[in-house]
Amino acid sequence: MPEDAPSPPMLGVIGGSGIYDIEEIENARWEWVETPFGAPSDRILVGDLAGLPVAFLPRHGRGHPLPPNGVNYRANIDALKRLGVTDILSLSAVGSLREDLPPGAFVVTDQFIDRTIQREKSFFGAGLVAHVSMAEPVCNRLGDLVERVAREEGLRVHRGGTYLAMEGPQFSSRAESELYRSWGCDVVGMTNMPEAKLAREAELCYATVAMVTDFDCWHPDHGNVEVEDVIRVLQANASKARTLVTALAESFDHRPVPCGQGCDRVLDTALITMPEARDAETVRRLDAVAGRVLTTDTEET
């Protein structure tokens, strides 16, 4: 398969709880993006940050009308890909499962356990089957850059860790919290799955900054998780997150292309349905997500 010209870098930022805007974006405009998978969470804020094209999407919508299990993750990722995004930084509020990750800590996670049960988890399916590897579910190059920038900004950051994605919207029971700890999980949240899986299928580099708002209910000295306490820490984390995003944009000129981990080429070896057996409507819906490989296959046949 011939090598495609690399896309110019564009940073996509998905803002979690408490992060509904990035005021530092210049030439900003809120754009509505139509997708074959329905409506994304909100309009997308498009503009420039430190000279870098960026697209910001509030995961829960402005004002937080959407619960974690009500987010249209497929539409969100498809919309960002249609705008030209090459890299996604996911900002997510989480509970800590470790004593040494207190509220206010930022964790650049590198693994996930998916315990969600009600969500569409793939762009592919009947009529066009694909299997992408999730062995290394985040882009290590992007994660390394986020870590370096966070340390330079003086943020309390921990590199590496496992994010347990639960369905929600309820918080964990104590038994669940202890179970997740026994599995070696570091933080628990409700939104990074299937988001990370879909970003991988869309050939986007993806990294998560899990922002700790509380100790999950396992902690004997902190009682049950209360929304008021979470919101208090969310507000402090949101300010730090905006600082991190701006600093990341300023450092993006060091981004190598193509991605050294192959995030931007995973579909080269993922499609298993032969071209003649593919459903035409499914192929049409995947014009943004998988158009790079589907167009080539069509031309070759």
N, C-alpha and C positions, 0 to 999 in steps of 0.2 A: 504494500500500500504506500503510495507516495506521501512524503511528509508535507503537511499543510504549513502555510506561513503562520507563525505564532500570533495569537491575538494580542493587541496592546493591553497592558495591565489595567484593570479597573477593579477597585475594591468595593465589595458588597459588605454591608454591615447589617446584621439582624439584631435589633435591640430587644432585649427581654424586659421583664417587669421593671418599671421605673424609668425606662429609657425609650422615649417616644419621639425624640427629635435630636438633631445635632446642630446647634446654632452656629457652629464654626464653619459650616459648609457655605461656600461662596457661589454666586450665580444660582442659588437654590430654586428649585421648582418641584412641586409635588405632581408626579405623573401617574395616571392610571394606566395599568398594563393589562390587556386582555390575555387570557391564557386558555388553552383547550381543557384545562382541569378545573375551571371555575375561577372564582374571584380570590385574589390574594388578600392578606389581612387588611391592607389599606393601600392608599396611594403610596408611591415610592418617592422619597426625596432624592433628587438627582442634582449633582453640581460638582464642584471642585473643592478639594481639601489639600492645602499645601501643594497645589499644582497637579494633583492626581484626580482623575475622574472617580467619583464615588457614587454609590447608590445605597441609601439607608431605608430599611423597611422595619417598622415597629411590628414585632411578631404578634402581639396581642391587639394591634390596632391602637390608634391614638385614643387615650382615655381608657384603655384596657377593657374593651367589650367582649373579647374572645377568651374563653378558658383554654387551658393547654390542649384538651381533647377536642376543641372546636376550631383549632387552627387548620387551615388548608395548606399543609406543608408542601404538597406537590405544586400547587399554584404559586406559592412563594418562591420556590427554587426555580420553577420555569420562568417566572416573571423576571427574576434577577438575571438569568441566563439570556433572556431575550434582550435585555438592556445592554448586554456586552460584558457583564461581570465575569471576571476570571478567578477571583479569590474571595472567599467569604470568611469574615470574622463573626462568630456567633457570640453574643453577650448574653449570659444566662444567670438568673438568680438560682442559688442552690442551698441546700442544707448540708452541714458538715457532718461527716461520720468519723472524724478524727479529732482528738484533743488538740493536736498541733495545727489545726486549720480553723482558727476562730472566726467569728463574724468580722468582715472587712477584708479577709484574705482573698486573693485572686489565684485561681488554680488553672493552669494551662493543661487541660486533660489530654490524654493520648489514647484512652480506651473507653469503651461503652459496654454496658449490659442493658439490653432492651427488654423491659417488662411491660411495654405498652401493648394494648390488646384491641383498640377500637379504630386504628388509623390505617389509611392507605400508605403502604410502605415502599411501593415501587412504581416507577413509570411504566414498567414493562409488565407483560402478562400474556394471557391467551392471545394468540395471533402474532406475537413477537416476544420471544423469551430471551432474557439476558441474565447472566450471573456475574456480578462484579465481586471482587475480593474486598472484604472488610477486615482483613487481618491487621492492617495498619489503618485505622479509620480516619485519622487526621493527617494533614500534610505536615510532615516534620519540619520542612523548610519554613513554612509559615508559622508554625508553633515556636520554632527557635527564634524567629524574628520578633514575635510578640513578647516572648520572655525577655529578650535583650532590651527591647524598648521599654518594657514595664520596669525593669531594674534601673534603667537610666533615668526614669521618671520618679524613682524612689518609691514605687508601689510595692506592697508586700505580695510577692508572687511565688508560687510553688510550681515547679515544672514537673509534669507527669502526674498521672492518677487516673482512676477509673470512675466514670460518671454512671450511676445507676439511674436509668430513665424509667420512672413509674407513670402509670396512667393518670392519676389524679382525678378530679381536682382536689380531693381530700389529701391531707398530709398523711404520713406513715403512721401505722400503729407502732407501739413500742416493740412488739414481736417482729414486725417487718424491718424496723430500723436495726435491731440486733442481728437479724438474718443478713442484711446487706453488709453489715460490719464483718460478719463471719466469712463472707465471700471475699473480703479484701477490698471492698469498694471504699472510695474516698469521699465522694459527694453524692447527693441524691437530688435529682431535679425532675422536671416533667416535660421538657420541650426538645431536647437535643436528638431524640429519636421520634420519628424517622428522618429528621432533618439531615443528619450526617449521611445516612444511607442515600438519600435522594441527591445530595450534593455530589456524592461519589458517582452515582449513575449519570449525572449531568456533566461529569468531567470537570468539576470545579475544585480547586484547592480549598480546604476547609479546616478551620481551627476554632477551638472553643476557649473562651475565658469564662470559667465558672466562678461567679462572684458570690462568696459565702455571706448569707444573711443571718444565719442562726445555726446553732447546734441542733441537729435533728433530735427527736424526742428520746433517744437512747441516753442522753447525758443526764446524770442524776442531779446535777446542780442547776440545771437551766429549765426544768419543767417542760410543759407542752409548748409547741410552736404556736405563737400568737401573731395574727396578721399585723397588729399595731407595732410589734417589735420588728417584724420583717420590714415594714414600710420605712421605719426609722433608719435602718441600715441601708435599705435600697437607695434612699436619697443621697446618702454619703457615697455609696458605690457608684451611682450614676455620674456624679461629677468626676470621679477618678476615671471612669470608663471613657468619658468624652476626651479627657486629656490623653488617654492611651490611644484612642483612635486617631487623634490629630498627630501624635508622635509617630504612629505606625505609618500614616500616609507620608510623612516627611522622610521616612526611611525606605520607601518602596522602590526607589530607583535601583536598589541592589537586587531586585527580584530577577532570578535567572529564568530564561525561557529556552527550551521547554522545561517543565517541572522535572526536577531530578528524581522525584519519587514516581513520576508517571501518572499523577492525578489527572492530567489533561489528555491522557491517551488510554484510559482504562477500557473503553469500549472496543478498542482494536481487537481484543481477544475475548470479549464478553458475549457477543451475540451468537446464539446457537441455532435459531430458526433460519433455515435456508431462505434466500431472497424470494424464490418462487412460492414459498409457503406462508409468507408474511401477509397479515391482514392490512389492506390498504388504508383503512381508516386509522388504525393504530400507528402506522408509519406516518400519516399526516399529522397526528397529534404530537409526534415526537420530533417535529421539524427543528425546534430549538434545542431540545435536550440531546438528541442523537443525530441531528442532521449531518454532522461532519462525516460519520461513517455510513449512514443510510444513503446519502447522496452518492458517495463513492461506489457503494455496492450496486446502486441502480445503474450508474454509468457503465460499470463493468459487465452487467448482464444485458 
